[in-house]
Amino acid sequence: MKIRIFDNLLYGAAHFSKWRDKRETSLENFDKSRVRRILLILTTGLGDTILSTPAIRAARENFPDSTIKLFVRKQWHTLFQSDPYLDGLILYKGKYREFFKTIKRLKKEQPDLALILHGNDPDIIPLVYFSGAFFIIRIPNDTTRFRFLLSNQDIGTMSYLDPKTHYIENRLKIFNLIDCSTTDTRMYLSIDRKTQAKVDKRIEAWKGKNGRSLIGIHIFAADDYKVWPIDKQIELMERITSLSDNVALILSGSQRDRKRIAKIIERLRDKDQVINAAGLFSPIEMAALLKRLLLFIAPDTGLLHMAVAVNVPTISLFAPTDHQLIGPFYDKDRHLVIQKAPTCEDCITKRCKNNICMDQIGVDEVFEKFMTVMNMTS
């Protein structure tokens, strides 16, 4: 209730401020040559954050001499601490948390241009506006309550974005609005040497004296309907470990997944070949771990996109979502996909509490993809 009241008060304050604002901030007045300070806004989940990295690189390509800083969700800030395209980070604590402190911090940047790459929280546009940003660009939609604060408020999603086009391509279209462009759609993550060395020490211990090959498997997902049934995952793991003693499975997940994964490992015959890595690493450390894997198997999750970004071969499992819109976008020979059709409308509307769609994926077809990758890497 308090958030709703504050949201309504903020809406009124923003309308009043915009009414008094005499600056010419509409898109037709934008001059690329006058941009000196840029604020990129990326306050979404892990997967969408990584999928948006081509847009960060595109900003630097188009504004090589400008100061570019990223307003990013606190949970993911380690991913960008060594980013070669950025001049600094500003942390977003979450919906309305430290709202006025954040405005004060943003005001110090005095951005000429703010590009909201992905930020669905209701306070994002007001935060950027009250920072004093001159031009604020975001692809709005019909539910963008604060769209009147945008420089491109008259451009709606459906008239600009193609619902049949991959997320990365659609995200890059924001640059077309400001007379900029890019052709590079590859994701990236920059891992500093210290972080990689720290993770490598643990990896060497997991490999053991015989130098076991490490295969990553991501068990869970943020949404239950994206999870491949656990019994099938156990069967796949046992088939993989039965092939050779020189293989170790690294099971990834969040800290809250750790106990659940431990219970799954207890059901396996070859427990010594399975490692519970859930909750052990920061986001950038997880990227460093994925970089050293021989293969990563996952459903539609943020770690899948992270693996693609660090150029690790993947096998991805899709059913309720469409890999052509949100899955691996390039190097299709390295990133093998199993796609099944949604079985009902609930998956499409994200209301489903089951994983009926994912149950269509058989162990045999995943194992077949696994052997394909193994033959390619041998």
C-alpha positions in Angstrom: 0.0 0.0 0.0 2.8 2.4 0.9 4.5 1.8 -2.4 1.3 2.4 -4.3 0.8 5.7 -2.4 4.4 6.8 -3.1 4.0 5.8 -6.8 0.9 8.0 -7.1 2.7 10.9 -5.4 5.7 10.4 -7.7 3.4 10.4 -10.7 1.9 13.7 -9.7 5.4 15.2 -8.9 6.8 14.1 -12.2 3.8 15.5 -14.2 4.3 18.9 -12.4 8.0 18.9 -13.0 7.6 18.1 -16.6 5.0 20.8 -17.0 7.5 23.3 -15.6 10.4 21.9 -17.6 11.2 24.3 -20.4 14.0 22.3 -22.0 13.7 21.1 -25.6 14.0 17.4 -24.8 12.0 15.8 -27.6 13.9 13.4 -29.9 13.7 15.8 -32.9 16.1 18.2 -31.0 18.7 15.5 -30.3 22.2 16.3 -31.6 24.6 13.3 -31.4 27.7 15.6 -31.7 26.8 17.4 -28.5 26.7 14.2 -26.3 29.5 14.2 -23.7 28.1 12.1 -20.8 25.9 9.0 -21.3 24.0 7.0 -18.7 23.0 3.5 -19.7 20.2 1.9 -17.6 20.1 -1.9 -17.2 18.1 -3.0 -14.1 16.6 -6.3 -15.2 17.3 -10.0 -14.4 20.5 -11.8 -15.1 19.6 -13.2 -18.5 18.3 -9.9 -20.0 21.3 -8.1 -18.5 23.8 -10.3 -20.4 21.7 -10.2 -23.5 22.0 -6.4 -23.4 25.8 -6.4 -23.4 25.9 -5.8 -27.2 24.1 -2.5 -26.6 26.8 -1.4 -24.1 29.5 -2.1 -26.7 27.4 -0.3 -29.3 27.2 2.8 -27.1 31.0 3.0 -26.9 31.3 2.4 -30.7 29.0 5.3 -31.5 30.3 7.6 -28.7 34.0 6.8 -28.4 34.9 10.0 -26.6 32.0 10.3 -24.3 31.9 9.3 -20.6 29.7 6.3 -20.3 28.4 4.9 -17.0 26.1 2.1 -16.3 23.1 2.2 -13.8 22.8 -1.5 -13.0 21.1 -3.8 -10.5 23.4 -4.3 -7.5 23.3 -8.1 -7.8 25.0 -8.0 -11.2 27.5 -5.2 -10.8 30.6 -7.6 -10.6 29.9 -8.5 -14.2 30.8 -5.0 -15.3 33.7 -4.0 -12.9 36.2 -4.7 -15.6 34.1 -3.7 -18.6 36.3 -2.0 -21.2 33.4 0.0 -22.7 32.4 1.6 -19.4 33.8 4.5 -17.3 32.0 3.5 -14.1 29.0 1.9 -12.4 26.0 3.2 -10.3 24.2 0.6 -8.3 20.4 0.2 -8.3 19.2 -1.3 -5.0 15.7 -2.3 -6.2 12.2 -0.9 -6.5 12.1 2.5 -4.6 15.0 1.5 -2.3 17.1 4.5 -1.4 15.2 6.5 -4.0 16.3 9.9 -3.0 19.9 8.8 -2.4 20.0 7.3 -5.8 18.7 10.5 -7.4 21.4 12.5 -5.6 24.0 10.0 -6.9 22.7 10.2 -10.5 22.6 14.0 -10.4 26.4 14.0 -10.1 26.6 12.5 -13.6 24.6 15.2 -15.4 23.9 12.9 -18.3 23.3 14.5 -21.7 21.8 11.2 -22.9 20.2 8.4 -20.9 19.4 5.1 -22.7 17.1 2.8 -20.8 18.2 -0.6 -22.3 16.0 -2.6 -20.0 14.3 -1.3 -16.8 10.7 -2.3 -16.0 10.6 -1.2 -12.3 8.2 1.7 -12.0 10.8 4.0 -10.4 13.3 3.8 -13.2 12.1 6.5 -15.6 11.4 9.0 -12.7 14.9 8.3 -11.3 16.5 9.0 -14.6 14.3 12.1 -15.2 15.0 13.6 -11.7 18.7 13.0 -12.3 18.5 15.9 -14.8 19.2 13.7 -17.8 18.5 15.8 -20.9 17.4 13.2 -23.5 15.8 10.0 -22.1 15.3 7.2 -24.7 13.4 4.0 -24.1 11.2 1.9 -26.3 7.9 2.4 -24.4 4.8 0.2 -24.4 1.2 0.6 -23.5 1.9 0.1 -19.8 4.7 2.6 -19.5 3.1 4.9 -17.0 5.9 7.5 -17.1 6.3 7.6 -20.8 5.5 11.3 -20.8 9.0 11.8 -19.4 10.7 10.2 -22.4 12.2 12.0 -25.4 10.6 9.4 -27.6 7.3 9.1 -25.9 5.3 8.8 -29.1 7.1 5.7 -30.3 5.3 2.6 -29.1 6.7 -0.9 -28.9 4.5 -2.6 -31.4 5.2 0.0 -34.0 8.9 -0.3 -33.6 9.9 -3.7 -32.2 9.3 -6.9 -34.1 7.8 -9.6 -31.9 9.4 -12.2 -34.2 12.9 -10.8 -33.9 15.5 -11.9 -31.4 15.9 -10.0 -28.1 19.4 -8.8 -29.0 18.4 -7.3 -32.3 15.4 -5.6 -30.8 17.5 -4.1 -28.0 19.9 -2.7 -30.5 17.2 -0.9 -32.3 17.2 1.8 -29.7 20.3 3.2 -31.4 18.4 3.8 -34.6 16.4 6.4 -32.8 19.5 8.6 -32.2 21.1 8.2 -35.7 23.5 5.4 -34.5 23.9 1.8 -35.5 25.9 -1.4 -34.9 26.2 -4.8 -36.6 27.9 -6.6 -33.7 25.3 -8.8 -31.9 27.7 -10.9 -29.9 27.4 -10.9 -26.1 30.5 -10.4 -24.0 31.7 -10.5 -20.4 35.1 -9.2 -19.3 36.8 -11.4 -16.6 39.8 -9.9 -14.8 42.9 -12.0 -14.2 42.6 -12.0 -10.4 39.0 -13.4 -10.6 39.9 -16.0 -13.1 43.0 -17.1 -11.1 40.9 -17.4 -7.9 38.3 -19.6 -9.7 40.9 -21.7 -11.5 42.3 -22.8 -8.1 39.0 -24.4 -7.2 38.6 -25.8 -10.6 42.0 -27.5 -10.4 40.9 -29.2 -7.2 37.7 -30.4 -8.8 39.6 -31.8 -11.8 41.9 -33.8 -9.5 45.2 -35.5 -10.4 43.7 -37.1 -13.5 42.5 -33.8 -14.9 38.8 -34.7 -15.1 36.7 -33.0 -17.8 34.1 -30.7 -16.3 30.5 -30.7 -17.6 28.1 -28.1 -16.2 24.4 -28.7 -15.6 22.0 -26.1 -14.4 19.1 -27.8 -12.6 16.6 -25.1 -11.8 15.2 -21.9 -13.3 13.6 -18.8 -11.9 10.2 -20.1 -13.2 9.1 -23.7 -12.5 7.7 -24.2 -15.9 11.2 -23.8 -17.5 12.7 -26.6 -15.4 13.4 -30.0 -17.0 11.9 -32.7 -14.8 14.3 -33.7 -12.0 14.0 -37.5 -12.6 15.1 -37.0 -16.2 18.0 -34.8 -15.2 19.1 -37.5 -12.7 18.9 -40.2 -15.5 21.0 -38.0 -17.8 23.6 -37.4 -15.1 23.9 -41.1 -14.4 24.3 -41.9 -18.1 27.1 -39.3 -18.4 29.0 -40.4 -15.3 28.8 -44.0 -16.4 30.7 -43.2 -19.6 33.9 -42.5 -17.8 35.5 -41.9 -14.4 37.3 -39.0 -15.9 34.2 -36.8 -16.0 32.9 -34.5 -13.2 29.5 -32.8 -13.3 29.3 -29.3 -11.9 25.8 -28.5 -10.8 25.1 -24.7 -10.7 22.5 -22.7 -9.0 21.8 -20.0 -6.5 22.4 -20.2 -2.7 18.8 -21.1 -2.2 19.2 -24.0 -4.6 22.1 -25.5 -2.7 20.1 -27.7 -0.3 17.8 -28.9 -3.1 20.8 -29.8 -5.3 22.4 -31.7 -2.4 19.3 -33.9 -2.1 19.5 -34.6 -5.8 23.1 -35.6 -5.5 22.2 -38.1 -2.7 20.0 -39.9 -5.3 22.9 -40.5 -7.7 25.1 -43.6 -7.8 28.3 -41.9 -8.7 28.2 -39.1 -6.1 32.0 -38.6 -6.2 31.7 -37.4 -9.8 29.1 -34.7 -9.0 29.9 -31.3 -7.4 27.4 -28.9 -5.9 28.6 -25.5 -7.0 25.3 -23.7 -6.1 25.9 -20.4 -4.3 29.7 -20.6 -4.2 30.4 -17.8 -6.7 29.6 -14.2 -7.4 28.2 -13.5 -10.9 31.6 -12.7 -12.5 33.2 -15.7 -10.7 30.4 -17.9 -12.2 31.4 -16.6 -15.6 35.0 -17.5 -14.9 33.9 -21.1 -14.0 31.7 -21.5 -17.1 34.6 -20.4 -19.2 36.6 -23.5 -18.1 33.8 -26.0 -18.7 33.8 -28.4 -21.6 30.0 -28.1 -22.0 27.1 -26.5 -20.2 23.5 -27.9 -20.3 20.7 -25.6 -19.2 17.1 -24.5 -19.7 16.2 -20.9 -20.5 18.1 -19.2 -17.7 20.5 -16.4 -17.1 23.5 -18.8 -16.8 22.7 -20.2 -20.3 23.3 -16.7 -21.7 26.3 -16.3 -19.6 27.8 -19.5 -21.0 27.2 -18.3 -24.5 28.8 -14.9 -23.7 32.0 -16.6 -22.6 32.0 -18.9 -25.6 31.4 -22.3 -23.9 29.5 -25.0 -26.0 25.9 -25.3 -24.7 22.9 -27.6 -25.0 19.8 -25.6 -24.2 16.3 -26.9 -23.4 13.3 -24.9 -24.5 9.6 -25.4 -24.6 7.4 -22.7 -23.0 9.8 -20.0 -24.5 11.1 -19.7 -28.0 14.8 -20.1 -28.6 14.6 -18.1 -31.8 13.6 -15.0 -29.7 15.6 -15.5 -26.6 18.1 -18.4 -27.1 21.6 -18.6 -28.5 21.7 -16.2 -31.4 25.0 -17.0 -33.1 27.6 -19.8 -33.4 24.7 -22.3 -33.8 27.2 -25.1 -34.3 28.5 -24.6 -30.8 25.1 -24.0 -29.1 22.8 -26.9 -29.7 19.1 -26.4 -29.0 16.2 -28.7 -28.2 12.9 -26.9 -28.7 9.4 -28.3 -28.0 6.1 -26.5 -28.5 4.1 -25.1 -25.6 1.3 -27.4 -24.6 -1.1 -24.8 -23.3 -1.7 -21.1 -23.0 -0.6 -21.0 -19.3 3.1 -21.3 -20.3 2.8 -18.5 -22.8 1.2 -16.2 -20.2 3.7 -17.3 -17.5 1.0 -18.5 -15.1 1.9 -22.2 -15.2 3.2 -23.8 -12.0 4.1 -27.1 -13.7 6.7 -28.1 -16.3 4.5 -30.1 -18.6 6.0 -28.5 -21.7 9.6 -29.4 -20.6 8.5 -33.0 -19.9 8.2 -33.4 -23.6 12.1 -33.4 -23.8 13.4 -37.0 -23.6 16.6 -38.1 -22.0 17.7 -39.9 -25.2 17.6 -36.7 -27.3 19.6 -34.7 -24.7 22.2 -37.5 -24.4 22.4 -37.6 -28.2 23.2 -33.9 -28.3 25.7 -34.5 -25.5 27.6 -37.1 -27.5 27.5 -34.8 -30.5 29.4 -32.1 -28.5 31.8 -34.7 -27.0 32.7 -35.9 -30.5 33.3 -32.3 -31.7 35.6 -31.5 -28.7 37.5 -34.8 -28.7 
